[in-house]
Amino acid sequence: MTDTTSNKVLDIKSLQTVFINDGKEFEAVKNISFTIPKGSTIGIVGESGSGKSVTSLSIMRLLPSPPGFIKNGQVDYISKDGLSRDILDISEAEMCTLRGNAISMIFQEPMSSLNPTQRCGKQVAEAILIHNQVSKAEARAQVIRLFERVQLPDPERIYRSYPHEMSGGQIQRVMIAMAVANHPEILIADEPTTALDVTVQKEIIKLLSEIKSEFDTSTIFISHDLGVIKEIADYVIVMYKGEIVEQGATNKLFNNPQHAYTKGLIACRPPMDKRMHRLPVISDFMERAGDDQKQLDFVNSLIEPIADYQTRIIGLGNEADILRVENLSTYYTAKKNFFGRPTAFTKAVDDVSFTMKRGETLGLVGESGSGKSTLGKSILRLIPATSGKVYFEDKDVFALGKTDMRKLRKDYQIIFQDPFSSLNPRMRIGAAIQEPMKVHGIFDNDILRKEKVIELLEKVGLEADYYDRYPHQFSGGQRQRICIARTLSMNPKFIICDESVSALDVSVQAQILNLLKDLKDEFDLSYIFITHDLSVVKFISDRIMVMQAGKIVEMNDTESILNNPQKEYTKNLLDAVM
């Protein structure tokens, strides 16, 4: 332990973290060095596999061991009294006194970070009791104050609630309350806003900024969302394949990125200020590394003239309707009486009517709980509607019997948000893609079906020899491609994409969005694209439908909605975009 008078609170030197896989070492973090000044927010960005989260887990000494271990380096923590100690060189007992106290962490998956069998308040109180000599009553009072501080509604009720009884945004606020319960000097936030609505995301960012000011906390903010990083960070570190490829003050780095990888990360996020007929991807910049003019010319070549968009929208007006929804309502039982009869309902979808054209992409946006996913599943008859009609190519979907509905399923498909839970972990992906083809009698034998599956794998950018692999052997983006291939195996006409890119890195997201556009043109598909990300919906959609509290509040062509919104709710959604 040494004395220091520096302004640093954390000093990482030559950190090298390794994982053992099949007896071989894999370097997840390659000799990186950086410092965290007191009271600052350092943003760490990069794709999945870049080493962001492994860096944070190394600092916290929370690596899964085996197979992971820190092979080399120093992580010096400089406490308020000016004493420095290497976190990697202290005992586990000493580390336990720091973890959750001086150094705290908000994890990426709040639902899996909280114990589902314990009430939320008790879990936060436990964090206080471990590090402080206070009574249970005082700990409870502190938790209530913390819940008020993080703007949770009805703190007393939240204290008694279990994690499954709350929304994603509320769970994240509980995690923030737990992380700051002991006023840590260093807060590590690992993807704390991933998959949250833009409005909730903005509230969480504001909350973390306020906590930083109030407690003079130094923050490491990890994210693949460059808009969030630009909003909150003072300084940005860009990681690629375990290395730091660029770092600098936020404004300087975003306004004048130097490394091709950084330029690619910034450019592949769908822009709000122009239309793109295709999104650039990381490889486009890496291939043109060192030639700024070539990179700029390439990006400019992808911009879609507004006149081309307007011509397309006019052309869609001449197409036949592929879907017609009339007065659709879907209610959930909110309360039952003593005899089990419903006494109150939640109107998830409330008297919704709209039509869409063949070959159209209709964006469906709104906050969590607005009814987007329920509307999509009701249209597909995956959940029962309470009332209303849905016509697909003039067929009354709700009036079809089981046999006719099964035939319709071939044309009428969905791609879900989470590709991992959509795939059977025990089934090889070739068999998973082939399964619906068997069910619907597509092709006469398995040899022909296998040929079609291999063709589809290559069509979505995967390799033929992936046929015999299992889902766990793929990344999130690859699994989503597999789900798209499975959907295409039935030659559908209409697909609902339910938040199907929301949890992906911006670079992978760009690839999947480009793929969906290419497939739409090739197979003349029609999409309903459900998302909370307005930049994504601008890129992919011809028209936008805005949903709030189960109702459609606004509907128009994409440019009109984004440039001239009529409703206050739509304006608030747009204001929240970072």
C-alpha positions in Angstrom: 0.0 0.0 0.0 1.5 3.3 -1.0 0.7 7.0 -0.6 -0.4 9.1 -3.5 -1.7 12.6 -4.1 -2.9 12.1 -7.7 -6.4 12.9 -8.9 -6.9 9.2 -9.9 -9.3 6.9 -8.2 -8.5 3.8 -10.3 -5.3 3.1 -12.3 -5.3 0.1 -14.6 -1.9 -1.0 -15.8 -1.2 -3.7 -18.5 -4.3 -5.7 -17.6 -4.3 -9.1 -19.3 -7.3 -11.5 -18.9 -7.3 -15.0 -20.3 -9.8 -17.7 -20.7 -8.9 -21.4 -21.2 -10.9 -23.2 -23.9 -10.1 -26.8 -24.9 -6.7 -26.4 -23.2 -5.8 -23.3 -25.2 -5.5 -19.8 -23.9 -7.7 -17.1 -25.3 -6.8 -13.4 -24.6 -10.0 -11.6 -23.9 -8.2 -8.5 -22.6 -4.8 -7.7 -24.0 -2.5 -5.6 -21.8 -4.8 -2.6 -21.6 -4.0 0.5 -19.5 -6.2 3.5 -18.5 -7.0 5.6 -15.5 -10.3 6.9 -13.9 -10.0 10.4 -12.6 -12.1 11.3 -9.5 -15.6 12.4 -10.3 -15.4 11.5 -14.0 -17.4 9.2 -16.2 -15.4 7.0 -18.6 -17.3 5.4 -21.4 -16.1 2.0 -22.8 -17.5 1.1 -26.2 -17.1 -1.8 -28.6 -18.9 -4.8 -30.0 -19.7 -8.0 -28.2 -16.4 -9.9 -27.7 -14.3 -6.7 -27.6 -13.5 -7.2 -23.9 -15.6 -4.5 -22.3 -17.5 -6.6 -19.8 -14.5 -8.8 -19.1 -12.5 -5.6 -18.2 -15.2 -4.7 -15.6 -15.4 -8.2 -14.2 -11.6 -8.2 -13.9 -11.7 -5.0 -11.9 -14.4 -6.4 -9.6 -12.6 -9.8 -9.4 -15.8 -11.5 -10.5 -14.5 -13.5 -13.4 -15.8 -17.0 -13.7 -12.8 -19.1 -12.6 -12.3 -21.4 -14.2 -12.1 -20.8 -17.2 -11.1 -17.1 -16.8 -8.2 -15.7 -14.9 -6.1 -12.5 -14.8 -2.7 -13.4 -16.1 -1.0 -10.0 -15.7 -1.4 -6.4 -14.7 -2.3 -4.1 -11.8 -5.6 -2.4 -10.8 -4.6 0.3 -8.3 -7.5 1.7 -6.2 -6.7 5.0 -4.6 -9.0 5.6 -1.6 -10.3 8.9 -0.3 -7.4 9.0 2.3 -4.9 8.9 -0.6 -3.7 5.3 0.0 -3.2 3.1 -3.0 -3.6 -0.7 -3.1 -3.6 -3.2 -6.0 -7.0 -4.9 -6.1 -5.5 -7.9 -7.8 -3.0 -8.4 -4.9 -5.4 -8.3 -1.9 -7.1 -11.2 -0.2 -10.7 -12.2 -1.1 -11.8 -11.1 2.4 -10.4 -7.6 1.8 -12.0 -7.5 -1.7 -15.3 -8.3 -0.1 -15.0 -5.1 2.0 -14.5 -3.1 -1.1 -17.0 -4.8 -3.4 -20.5 -3.3 -3.1 -19.0 -0.6 -0.8 -16.2 1.4 -2.3 -16.5 -0.1 -5.7 -20.0 -1.2 -6.9 -21.5 -2.5 -10.1 -24.8 -2.4 -12.0 -25.0 -5.5 -14.1 -26.3 -5.9 -17.7 -29.2 -8.2 -16.9 -31.1 -6.8 -13.9 -33.7 -9.6 -13.8 -31.0 -12.2 -13.5 -29.0 -10.1 -11.0 -31.8 -10.0 -8.5 -33.0 -13.1 -6.5 -36.5 -13.9 -7.9 -37.5 -15.5 -4.6 -36.7 -12.5 -2.4 -38.5 -9.1 -2.2 -36.6 -6.3 -3.8 -36.4 -4.1 -0.6 -34.9 -7.0 1.4 -32.2 -7.5 -1.2 -31.1 -3.8 -1.2 -31.3 -3.8 2.7 -28.9 -6.8 2.7 -26.3 -4.8 0.8 -26.5 -2.0 3.5 -26.4 -4.4 6.4 -23.3 -6.3 5.1 -21.2 -3.1 5.1 -22.7 -1.0 7.9 -23.4 -1.4 11.6 -27.1 -0.5 11.5 -30.4 -2.1 12.6 -32.7 -3.8 10.2 -35.2 -1.0 10.8 -32.6 1.7 9.9 -31.6 -0.3 6.8 -35.2 -0.5 5.7 -35.6 3.3 6.2 -32.5 3.8 4.1 -33.8 1.6 1.3 -37.1 3.5 1.2 -35.2 6.8 0.9 -33.1 5.3 -1.8 -36.2 4.1 -3.7 -37.5 7.7 -3.5 -34.1 9.0 -4.7 -34.2 6.8 -7.8 -37.8 7.9 -8.5 -39.5 4.6 -8.0 -43.3 4.9 -7.7 -44.7 3.9 -4.3 -41.4 2.9 -2.6 -43.3 1.0 0.1 -45.0 -1.2 -2.5 -41.7 -1.7 -4.4 -40.0 -2.7 -1.2 -42.5 -5.6 -0.8 -42.5 -6.5 -4.5 -40.7 -9.4 -6.2 -38.7 -8.7 -9.3 -41.2 -10.3 -11.7 -43.9 -7.8 -10.5 -42.1 -4.8 -11.9 -41.2 -3.4 -15.3 -37.7 -3.5 -16.8 -37.1 0.2 -16.0 -38.2 -0.3 -12.4 -36.0 -3.3 -11.9 -33.0 -1.3 -13.3 -33.8 1.5 -10.8 -33.7 -1.1 -7.9 -30.3 -2.3 -9.2 -29.1 1.3 -9.2 -30.4 1.8 -5.6 -28.5 -1.3 -4.6 -25.3 -0.2 -6.3 -25.3 3.3 -4.7 -26.6 2.2 -1.3 -23.2 2.6 0.3 -22.2 5.7 -1.6 -19.4 4.0 -3.6 -16.4 6.0 -4.9 -16.5 4.0 -8.1 -19.6 2.8 -10.0 -19.3 0.4 -12.9 -22.4 0.3 -15.1 -22.4 -2.5 -17.6 -24.9 -1.9 -20.4 -27.5 -0.5 -17.8 -29.8 0.8 -20.5 -29.7 -2.0 -23.1 -33.2 -2.9 -24.5 -35.0 -0.2 -22.4 -37.4 2.3 -24.1 -35.8 5.5 -25.2 -37.8 7.5 -22.6 -36.9 5.1 -19.8 -33.3 5.1 -21.1 -33.2 8.9 -20.9 -34.5 8.8 -17.3 -31.9 6.3 -16.3 -29.1 8.4 -17.9 -30.3 11.5 -16.1 -30.5 9.6 -12.8 -27.0 8.3 -13.1 -25.7 11.8 -13.8 -27.5 13.2 -10.8 -26.1 10.4 -8.5 -22.6 11.1 -9.9 -22.9 14.8 -9.0 -24.6 14.1 -5.6 -22.1 11.5 -4.3 -19.0 12.6 -6.4 -18.9 9.1 -7.9 -16.5 8.1 -10.5 -18.2 6.0 -13.2 -17.2 3.4 -15.8 -20.1 3.3 -18.2 -20.0 0.3 -20.6 -22.2 0.3 -23.7 -22.5 -0.6 -27.3 -24.9 2.3 -27.8 -22.8 5.3 -28.9 -25.7 7.7 -28.5 -25.8 6.9 -24.8 -22.1 7.1 -24.4 -22.0 10.5 -26.1 -24.7 11.7 -23.7 -23.1 10.6 -20.4 -19.3 10.1 -20.8 -16.5 12.7 -20.3 -14.0 10.5 -21.9 -14.3 7.5 -24.2 -12.3 4.3 -24.6 -12.9 2.2 -27.8 -12.1 -1.5 -27.5 -11.7 -4.0 -30.4 -10.8 -7.6 -29.9 -9.5 -7.1 -26.4 -7.4 -4.0 -27.2 -7.9 -0.3 -26.8 -7.7 1.1 -30.3 -8.6 4.7 -29.6 -9.4 6.9 -26.6 -10.1 10.6 -26.0 -12.4 13.3 -24.7 -16.0 12.5 -25.8 -16.6 15.5 -28.1 -13.2 15.2 -29.8 -13.5 11.5 -30.4 -17.1 11.7 -31.8 -16.3 14.7 -34.0 -13.0 13.5 -35.2 -12.5 9.8 -34.8 -9.1 8.5 -36.0 -9.3 4.7 -36.1 -11.3 3.0 -38.8 -13.1 0.8 -36.3 -14.3 3.9 -34.3 -15.5 5.5 -37.6 -17.4 2.3 -38.4 -19.0 2.1 -35.0 -20.3 5.7 -35.3 -21.4 5.3 -38.9 -23.3 2.0 -38.6 -25.9 3.5 -36.2 -28.9 4.5 -38.2 -28.9 8.3 -38.5 -31.9 10.5 -37.7 -30.8 13.4 -40.0 -30.8 11.5 -43.3 -32.3 8.5 -45.0 -30.1 5.6 -45.9 -31.0 2.9 -48.4 -28.3 0.7 -46.7 -26.3 1.0 -43.5 -22.4 0.9 -43.6 -20.9 -1.8 -41.4 -17.6 -2.1 -39.6 -15.9 -4.1 -42.4 -16.6 -1.3 -44.9 -14.4 1.0 -42.9 -11.7 -1.5 -42.0 -11.4 -2.3 -45.8 -10.9 1.4 -46.5 -8.7 2.1 -43.4 -6.3 5.0 -44.0 -8.3 6.6 -46.8 -10.7 9.2 -45.3 -12.0 10.3 -48.7 -12.9 6.8 -49.8 -14.7 6.2 -46.5 -16.7 9.5 -46.9 -17.5 8.8 -50.5 -18.7 5.3 -49.6 -21.1 6.5 -46.8 -22.4 9.3 -49.1 -23.2 6.6 -51.8 -25.6 4.9 -49.3 -27.8 7.9 -48.7 -31.3 7.6 -50.2 -32.5 10.8 -51.9 -35.8 11.9 -50.4 -37.4 12.0 -53.8 -36.8 8.2 -54.2 -38.5 7.6 -50.8 -41.5 9.7 -51.8 -41.8 7.9 -55.1 -41.8 4.6 -53.3 -44.5 5.7 -50.8 -46.7 6.9 -53.7 -46.1 3.5 -55.4 -47.2 1.6 -52.3 -50.5 3.4 -52.4 -51.3 1.6 -55.6 -50.6 -1.9 -54.1 -53.4 -4.2 -52.8 -54.0 -4.5 -49.0 -52.2 -7.5 -47.5 -53.5 -6.9 -44.0 -56.6 -5.3 -42.6 -57.2 -4.9 -38.9 -60.7 -3.8 -37.7 -61.5 -2.7 -34.2 -59.1 -5.2 -32.6 -59.1 -5.4 -28.8 -57.1 -7.7 -26.5 -57.8 -7.5 -22.8 -56.0 -9.3 -19.9 -57.7 -10.1 -16.6 -56.3 -7.7 -14.0 -58.5 -8.9 -11.0 -60.7 -11.8 -10.1 -63.4 -12.1 -7.4 -63.7 -14.9 -4.8 -65.3 -17.2 -7.4 -62.5 -16.7 -9.9 -64.5 -14.5 -12.2 -62.8 -11.4 -13.8 -63.8 -8.1 -12.2 -61.2 -5.8 -13.9 -59.3 -5.9 -17.2 -56.1 -4.4 -18.6 -56.8 -3.1 -22.1 -53.5 -4.2 -23.8 -54.9 -3.5 -27.2 -57.9 -1.2 -27.3 -60.0 -0.9 -30.5 -57.2 -0.7 -33.0 -57.8 -0.4 -36.8 -55.4 0.0 -39.7 -54.4 -1.5 -43.1 -51.1 -2.2 -44.7 -50.0 -2.7 -48.3 -48.3 -5.6 -50.0 -44.5 -5.0 -50.0 -44.8 -2.4 -47.2 -42.7 -2.1 -44.0 -44.9 -0.7 -41.2 -43.0 0.5 -38.1 -44.8 0.0 -34.8 -43.3 2.2 -32.0 -44.2 3.0 -28.4 -42.9 2.5 -24.9 -43.0 -0.8 -23.0 -46.6 -1.6 -22.0 -48.0 0.4 -24.9 -49.4 -2.9 -26.5 -47.0 -3.3 -29.4 -46.1 -7.0 -28.9 -49.6 -7.9 -27.8 -51.0 -6.3 -31.0 -48.5 -8.3 -33.1 -49.3 -11.6 -31.4 -53.0 -11.0 -31.6 -52.8 -10.4 -35.4 -51.0 -13.7 -35.7 -53.5 -15.5 -33.4 -50.6 -16.4 -31.0 -52.8 -15.0 -28.2 -56.6 -14.8 -28.3 -58.1 -11.4 -29.1 -61.1 -10.2 -27.1 -62.9 -8.7 -30.1 -62.4 -7.4 -33.6 -61.4 -8.7 -37.0 -58.1 -9.4 -38.9 -58.1 -10.1 -42.6 -55.0 -11.4 -44.4 -55.3 -11.3 -48.2 -59.1 -11.0 -47.5 -59.1 -14.2 -45.4 -60.8 -13.7 -42.0 -58.0 -15.0 -39.8 -60.1 -15.3 -36.6 -62.7 -17.4 -38.4 -60.3 -20.0 -39.8 -60.4 -23.5 -38.4 -57.2 -25.3 -37.2 -56.4 -26.9 -40.5 -56.8 -23.7 -42.5 -54.9 -21.7 -39.9 -52.1 -24.1 -40.0 -51.9 -23.6 -43.8 -51.9 -19.8 -43.3 -49.0 -20.0 -40.8 -46.7 -20.7 -43.8 -47.4 -17.2 -45.1 -47.8 -15.5 -41.8 -44.7 -15.5 -39.6 -42.9 -13.8 -36.7 -39.2 -13.2 -35.7 -39.0 -12.8 -31.9 -36.7 -10.5 -29.9 -34.6 -13.2 -28.2 -33.2 -15.7 -30.7 -31.7 -18.0 -28.0 -35.1 -18.7 -26.4 -36.6 -19.2 -29.9 -34.3 -22.1 -30.7 -34.3 -25.5 -29.1 -30.9 -25.8 -27.4 -30.9 -29.6 -27.9 -31.6 -29.4 -31.7 -28.9 -28.7 -34.3 -29.7 -25.6 -36.3 -30.0 -27.5 -39.6 -32.8 -29.6 -38.0 -34.4 -26.5 -36.4 -34.6 -24.7 -39.8 -35.8 -27.9 -41.5 -38.5 -28.7 -38.9 -41.2 -26.2 -40.1 -40.6 -27.4 -43.7 -41.5 -30.9 -42.6 -44.6 -29.7 -40.8 -45.9 -27.9 -43.8 -44.8 -30.6 -46.3 -42.3 -28.4 -48.2 -40.3 -30.7 -50.5 -40.7 -34.4 -50.8 -37.6 -35.6 -48.8 -35.0 -34.6 -46.3 -32.2 -34.5 -48.9 -34.0 -31.7 -50.8 -34.8 -29.9 -47.5 -31.2 -30.0 -46.4 -30.2 -28.5 -49.7 -32.7 -25.7 -49.1 -31.5 -25.2 -45.5 -27.9 -24.8 -46.7 -29.0 -22.3 -49.4 -30.9 -20.3 -46.7 -27.9 -20.4 -44.4 -25.7 -18.9 -47.1 -28.5 -16.4 -48.0 -28.5 -15.0 -44.4 -24.6 -14.8 -44.3 -23.8 -18.0 -42.5 -21.7 -21.0 -43.7 -23.0 -24.4 -44.9 -20.9 -26.3 -42.4 -22.9 -24.6 -39.5 -25.7 -27.0 -40.3 -24.7 -29.5 -37.6 -23.9 -27.0 -34.8 -26.0 -26.2 -31.8 -27.4 -22.7 -30.9 -25.0 -22.2 -28.0 -22.1 -22.2 -30.5 -23.2 -19.0 -32.1 -23.2 -15.3 -31.2 -26.5 -13.3 -30.7 -26.3 -11.9 -34.2 -25.7 -15.3 -35.8 -28.6 -16.8 -33.8 -30.9 -14.1 -35.1 -29.7 -14.9 -38.7 -30.6 -18.6 -38.0 -34.1 -17.5 -36.9 -34.5 -15.4 -40.0 -33.4 -18.5 -42.1 -36.0 -20.7 -40.3 -38.7 -18.1 -41.0 -37.8 -17.9 -44.7 -37.8 -21.7 -45.0 -41.6 -21.5 -45.5 -41.5 -18.8 -48.2 -43.7 -16.4 -46.1 -45.4 -13.3 -47.5 -45.8 -11.4 -44.2 -43.4 -11.2 -41.2 -43.7 -9.5 -37.8 -40.3 -8.6 -36.4 -40.8 -8.1 -32.7 -37.9 -6.1 -31.3 -35.7 -8.5 -33.4 -32.6 -6.2 -33.3 -33.0 -4.4 -30.0 -30.4 -6.3 -28.0 -27.8 -6.5 -30.7 -24.6 -4.5 -31.1 -24.9 -1.5 -33.4 -22.6 -3.2 -35.9 -24.5 -6.5 -35.9 -27.8 -4.6 -35.9 -26.7 -2.8 -39.1 -25.9 -6.2 -40.8 -29.3 -7.6 -39.8 -31.2 -4.5 -40.9 -29.5 -4.6 -44.3 -30.3 -8.3 -44.5 -34.0 -7.8 -43.8 -34.1 -5.0 -46.5 -32.4 -7.3 -49.0 -34.7 -10.2 -48.3 -37.8 -7.9 -48.5 -36.8 -6.8 -52.0 -35.8 -10.4 -53.1 -38.9 -12.2 -51.8 -41.4 -9.3 -52.0 -42.0 -9.5 -48.2 -44.3 -7.3 -46.1 -43.1 -6.5 -42.5 -44.5 -5.1 -39.3 -41.4 -3.9 -37.5 -41.9 -3.5 -33.8 -39.3 -1.5 -32.0 -38.6 1.2 -29.4 -35.7 2.6 -31.4 -36.8 5.4 -33.6 -33.5 5.5 -35.5 -34.0 1.9 -36.5 -37.6 2.5 -37.5 -36.6 5.5 -39.6 -34.2 3.3 -41.6 -36.4 0.3 -42.1 -40.0 1.6 -42.4 -42.1 3.1 -45.1 -44.8 4.2 -42.6 -44.9 4.5 -38.8 -47.7 3.7 -36.4 -47.3 5.1 -32.9 -49.0 3.2 -30.0 -49.8 4.4 -26.5 -51.8 2.6 -23.8 -53.2 0.1 -26.3 -54.4 2.7 -28.8 -52.9 4.0 -32.1 -52.3 7.7 -31.4 -50.7 8.6 -34.8 -50.0 7.0 -38.1 -48.3 8.5 -41.2 -45.4 8.0 -43.6 -42.0 7.9 -41.8 -40.7 11.3 -42.8 -44.0 13.0 -41.8 -44.0 11.3 -38.4 -40.4 12.1 -37.6 -40.2 15.6 -39.0 -43.7 16.9 -38.2 -45.3 14.8 -35.3 -48.8 15.8 -34.4 -49.2 14.3 -31.0 -47.4 15.2 -27.8 -46.6 11.6 -27.0 -44.8 11.2 -30.4 -42.9 14.5 -29.7 -41.8 13.1 -26.3 -40.6 9.9 -27.9 -38.5 11.9 -30.5 -37.1 14.2 -27.8 -35.8 11.2 -25.9 -33.7 10.0 -28.9 -30.0 10.4 -28.1 
